[in-house]
Amino acid sequence: MSETTVRAGVPVLCVLGSPGVPGGGLPNRPNLERLSGRARVEYADGDSLAALLPVADVLLVWDFASDAVRRAWPGPGRRPEWVHTASAGVDRLLSCPELVDSKTVITNARGVFDQPIAEYVAGLVLALAKDFRGSWELQRQRRWQHRETMRLAGTHAIVVGSGPIGRAIGRTLMALGVEVELVGRTERSGDPEFGRIHASGVLGTLLPSADWVVCAAPLTESTAGMFDAAAFARMKPTARFVNVGRGAHVVQEDLVEALVSHRIAAAALDVFADEPLPSGSPLWDVPGLLVSPHMSGDTVGWRDDLARQFCDNFDRWAAGEPLFNVVDKQLGYVPDRSAP
């Protein structure tokens, strides 16, 4: 896309929405009042998207949990030159080979969820360290039972994912006195906040020293299933595991076994291989496991933040300026050079 081309006419913006995401999520239509008169907005669902793609200049994937793009993209006709997803993860879009191989630019919602997710992870770490769940249960039973809990300051965390979410998690945990090491795709030295960023290939050697292991990595071929039986076997029995990345990062059966056999002390999952988590899933009843419904980044006003971010990028697109948060379709995430 040219950095100097100013577009003439009224572009067509297709918005992929849904009647509602089960268990909560984004409403069918974002607040796009800023674009009134500047774009012809067409709304689509999973059934109507294929017919609208050939006329759309821009596609906003508002229903980021939908697989409709993968189903609708293949086929004849032109395709949008820009696709934006209202999520940090882009794995659903990159599962469509035709989109990956096309010239269409993909952007994501990088930046909206960083601090909210970091605060959520800090809350989980505090809750696990201080046994808030046990206190609540004892209160429910009207039992006065004194206990000793874990001191957080001085403990050691491994945060897997060196992007903005992982970095925000690291900063927030360090503010609580936790010693943090970050793991990214490649090793880097001289980081101003964390010193050295470890390469993912050495994760196995880092796990035995960790009190906390937090997954906030993008989902790619190399990160899928990275937390399996071998990874949990390397953790110490007092370690706690938190996943706010993607459900596919974890081999769920291996995590269940690690918890049931007390291979690790506890875990908290905010993401799952199947969402919503079926009511019949055994994960609901696993001892030491805290389940939450993919809500770690969803704070009051988050939908408006997502819409505002898209409108800001639309302004740049309409003016022919470089877009923010351009995804490298081969890496599977936004390189730092493409972030605002």
C-alpha angles and dihedrals in degrees: 000000000000117000092215105040113112110200121236125211129019113306123218115243116195116200118200106210138153138214087258141311111258110252094016136309138123123351119240095262131037123217102266099158090128089067095053109136092005099079138025102233118209120184121214139181129198092283099047101038097090092058093050099045095079092058099039122101093186131024120204110196097206093161093061092175091063124104091201095110092058090051097042103039100073115080142065128316136051122308133211115281091219132036122187123189122203091225139074093234119073100181094113091056094044090054086076107083093194091057093046091051094046129090090244113127117230123204130178142199096266110160100029098085104032103100097031090056091045090053091047092052090048088052091051092048091050092045092052095043094048096038095234088164090059092048091052092050093048090049089052088053091045089236123150103210119161115214140173118237137200122278108230100199111089096023120125127240131190111203112195109207123054097200124106094286093050091046092050090050090050094050093048094049091047088055086061091053097260118144106232133199120187125215121202138164094276135018118262130179131203097040107169094223107028104022100220127023109211122224116246089240091072096049091108091060092050099049098075092064097047126108089182128031114190123186115206099145127133114256110252135146090270096049100043110111093002091141102063137136091290092053094048090047089059093055121090119250092252094053122118123209126209126185121194094148115078131316092240090065088076131060093222096201090055092050091050090051091048091053097042092049091044090240085141128020104234145333140204123206125192095167132050142188089245119036128224088037106240115247089236095056114123089223091081091068103037110127113244095016123121114201125200128173104247092282105126094113098036110104128158108293097018094129091056090048090055093048092047092051091051092048090051090053091045088057088056093046092050090050092049092245125142113277124238122237097024109181120227098227092205096049094040098229144057114283114222092251090065096052124098 
